[in-house]
Every structure is written in structure tokens, then in C-alpha cells.
Amino acid sequence: MEGYFLNNINYQKVLDKTLDGLDGPKKLLIHSCCAPCSSYVLEYLSEYFYITVLYYNPNIFPKSEYLYRIEEQKKLINALNTKYPIEFVGTDYEPERFYSRIRGLENEKEGGKRCTVCYRLRLEEAAVKASESGFDYYTTTLSISPLKDAKRLNDIGVELGEKYGVNYLISDFKKKNGYKRSVELSKEYGLYRQDYCGCVYSMTERKKQKNGENYGTE
């Protein structure tokens, strides 16, 4: 696995090779940040896997936003017509876990060290649950965003997969027009598309952007 920590890896080619090598449908746990980001990923991967969507995002602020995104996720799953079934697993709202992890990084720009800690927090929860429940693979929808660093996500995902004994499905879902397709599917299914990643800090920076102030992104 250590080869994946090199630069300039074509993660889509790695994913293609993995999918081509499957001997029948496998069990995949997908961490989802929201329904729009998951739309293309679920459409794409449900051709190859029995999928369970894990909604674990303690970073999201406020609680009403967290609950609304859960309902949108459920709405999408119920509406999709897929080759293999998709199940949903929700989690309690635990913002204190996020705030305790990012303490001292509150003033970091979006895409910086605070986001790396947040990625790890969510991916670790997914890795643990995938390992405990006997999934063949786990992954996250986060790489579909043009503002998310696929290398960082894959490095963390592989590392945690090795730690907990479950394969991380290496990917960069923005490839093959994945992000464009997610926008199309969001319109098709009438999904709510939020204009900030989720945490109070990303909300604040988004407001600054709207007001014409400097906005840090990946």
C-alpha cells in the first residue's frame, strides 16, 4: 500500500483496476458528507457493490443543518434505482468530538490542518464500523468536491484501513465528470445543495467570500 503515498497517482485508474478485479459484488461502507456529493458515487458504485451509507459528520453546524442533510440523504437513497440495494446508517449528533479534535486549529483556513483532522475523524469512524461489521471495503464521498484533496483523503483512508484491517477503496470521484454528474443528479432529484462544507468555520469563511473578503480553499 505504501506506493499510494507517492505524488501524481491517477486514483481513477487505481479504482478502475480494483473494480475490474472484483469477482462479483462486494460489501462497501461509504462515508457520506451529504446527499449531493453521494449522488454520483452511489449511482456509480452501486453497479459493483452492496452499499451501506454511513452518515457520520460531527463537524456540521448547526444541528438543524445536520438533521436536514440526513433527511436529504435518505430521500436520495429511497429515490435511486440501483442494481444492488443501498442501506443507510445514521449517527447521533456529537459536535463535541469535532471540537475536541480541532482545538487549537480554529483559525486555520479552509483546506488546512483543521480539515485534515476532520477528514481523519470521519474516516476513522467509517474504518472502525467497516471492520467491525465485516465489510470488504470502505471509502468516502469527500473526494468528489473540487475543493477536496484526493491524495490527502486516500493517504488517510489507506492508513486507517491498514490499522483496522479493512480495504480502503482508493478513488477520486471528481474524475470522469463525477462532480458535474453530481450537480445533474442533484437537480434531477431536487436535492438541497449547501453552500458551505459543514462546520461553523467553513460557514464563516463562506460568508466572507460572499462579502468579497479573502476566502481560503484547497
C-alpha positions in Angstrom: 0.0 0.0 0.0 2.9 2.4 0.6 3.1 3.1 -3.1 -0.1 5.1 -2.9 1.6 7.7 -0.8 3.5 8.9 -3.8 2.6 12.0 -5.8 0.9 12.0 -9.2 -1.1 8.8 -8.7 -4.0 8.5 -11.0 -6.6 7.4 -8.4 -9.3 6.8 -11.0 -7.0 4.3 -12.8 -6.4 2.6 -9.4 -10.2 2.5 -8.8 -10.8 1.1 -12.3 -8.3 -1.7 -11.7 -10.0 -2.6 -8.4 -13.4 -2.7 -9.9 -12.3 -4.8 -12.9 -10.7 -7.2 -10.5 -13.9 -7.9 -8.4 -15.3 -11.4 -8.6 -18.9 -10.4 -8.0 -20.5 -7.8 -5.8 -18.7 -7.0 -2.5 -19.9 -5.1 0.6 -18.9 -1.4 0.7 -19.3 1.1 3.5 -19.4 4.6 2.2 -18.9 7.6 4.5 -21.2 10.3 3.0 -20.9 14.0 3.8 -24.2 14.9 2.1 -26.7 13.7 -0.5 -25.5 15.8 -3.4 -21.9 14.6 -3.0 -23.0 11.0 -2.7 -25.4 11.0 -5.7 -22.8 10.2 -8.4 -20.8 8.0 -6.1 -23.9 5.8 -5.3 -25.0 5.7 -8.9 -21.5 4.7 -10.0 -20.5 2.2 -7.3 -23.9 0.5 -6.8 -23.2 -1.3 -10.1 -20.4 -3.2 -8.2 -21.2 -3.2 -4.5 -23.8 -3.8 -1.9 -23.6 -0.4 -0.3 -24.2 0.9 3.2 -24.1 4.7 3.5 -22.7 5.9 6.8 -23.7 9.4 7.7 -21.1 10.5 10.3 -20.3 14.2 10.3 -19.9 15.7 13.8 -18.4 18.8 12.2 -21.7 20.0 10.8 -23.1 23.2 12.3 -25.9 23.9 13.3 -27.8 20.8 14.4 -30.7 21.7 12.2 -28.3 21.6 9.2 -27.1 18.2 10.4 -30.6 16.8 10.6 -31.7 18.3 7.3 -28.8 16.7 5.5 -29.7 13.3 6.9 -33.2 13.6 5.5 -31.9 14.6 2.1 -29.5 11.6 2.2 -32.4 9.3 3.0 -34.5 10.9 0.3 -31.9 10.2 -2.3 -31.3 6.6 -1.3 -35.0 5.9 -1.5 -35.3 7.5 -4.9 -32.3 5.8 -6.6 -33.0 2.8 -8.8 -29.8 0.7 -8.4 -28.6 -2.7 -9.4 -27.7 -3.6 -5.8 -29.5 -2.4 -2.7 -28.3 0.6 -0.7 -28.8 0.8 3.1 -28.4 3.8 5.4 -26.8 4.1 8.8 -27.2 7.4 10.7 -25.3 8.5 13.8 -26.0 10.8 16.8 -25.1 14.4 16.6 -21.8 14.7 18.5 -20.2 18.0 17.7 -18.1 17.9 20.9 -16.0 15.2 19.2 -15.2 17.5 16.4 -14.4 20.5 18.6 -12.2 18.5 20.9 -10.1 17.2 17.9 -9.6 20.6 16.2 -8.8 22.5 19.4 -6.1 25.0 18.6 -6.8 24.9 14.9 -9.9 27.1 14.9 -8.2 29.9 12.9 -6.8 27.7 10.2 -8.0 28.4 6.7 -10.4 26.1 4.9 -8.4 23.2 3.4 -5.7 23.4 6.0 -4.7 21.4 9.1 -8.1 21.6 10.7 -9.7 20.0 7.6 -7.1 17.2 7.7 -8.1 16.4 11.3 -11.7 16.5 10.4 -11.2 14.1 7.5 -9.3 11.7 9.8 -12.1 11.8 12.4 -14.8 10.9 10.0 -12.8 8.3 8.1 -11.7 6.6 11.3 -15.3 6.2 12.3 -16.0 4.6 8.9 -13.0 2.3 9.1 -13.9 1.1 12.6 -17.5 0.4 11.6 -16.5 -1.3 8.4 -14.0 -3.5 10.2 -16.5 -4.4 13.0 -19.3 -5.3 10.5 -17.2 -7.3 8.0 -17.3 -5.0 5.0 -14.9 -5.8 2.2 -14.2 -2.1 1.5 -14.8 1.3 2.8 -14.5 4.8 1.3 -15.8 8.4 1.4 -17.7 10.7 -0.9 -15.5 13.6 0.0 -13.1 13.5 -2.9 -15.9 14.4 -5.3 -15.6 18.1 -4.3 -13.2 20.2 -6.4 -12.1 21.7 -3.1 -11.1 18.4 -1.5 -7.6 16.9 -1.8 -7.9 13.4 -3.1 -4.4 12.5 -2.2 -4.8 13.5 1.4 -8.1 11.6 1.7 -6.6 8.4 0.1 -3.5 8.6 2.2 -5.6 8.8 5.4 -8.0 6.2 4.1 -5.3 3.6 3.3 -3.5 4.3 6.6 -6.7 3.7 8.7 -7.7 0.7 6.6 -4.4 -1.0 7.4 -4.8 -0.1 11.1 -8.3 -1.6 11.3 -8.0 -4.4 8.8 -10.3 -3.3 6.1 -9.6 -2.3 2.5 -9.9 1.4 1.6 -11.4 1.9 -1.9 -9.0 4.3 -3.4 -10.7 6.9 -5.6 -11.1 10.5 -6.8 -14.7 10.8 -7.6 -14.4 14.2 -9.2 -12.8 12.4 -12.2 -14.9 11.1 -15.2 -17.0 14.3 -14.7 -18.2 13.0 -11.4 -18.7 16.4 -9.9 -20.6 17.5 -13.0 -22.8 14.4 -12.8 -23.5 15.1 -9.1 -24.8 18.5 -10.0 -27.1 17.0 -12.6 -28.4 14.3 -10.2 -29.0 16.9 -7.5 -31.2 18.8 -9.9 -32.9 15.6 -11.1 -33.8 14.6 -7.5 -34.4 18.0 -6.1 -31.6 17.8 -3.6 -30.6 20.6 -1.3 -27.1 21.8 -2.1 -25.5 23.6 0.8 -23.0 26.4 0.0 -20.5 25.5 2.8 -18.7 22.3 3.7 -20.4 22.0 7.1 -18.6 23.4 10.1 -19.1 26.8 11.7 -15.6 27.8 10.4 -16.4 27.0 6.8 -19.8 28.8 7.2 -17.9 31.9 8.4 -15.4 31.8 5.5 -18.2 31.3 3.0 -19.9 34.4 4.4 -16.6 36.3 3.9 -16.4 35.1 0.4 -19.9 36.4 -0.4 -18.9 39.7 1.1 -15.9 39.9 -1.1 -13.3 39.2 1.5 -10.4 36.7 1.2 -11.5 33.1 1.3 -9.1 30.2 1.7 -9.8 27.0 -0.2 -7.9 23.9 -1.1 
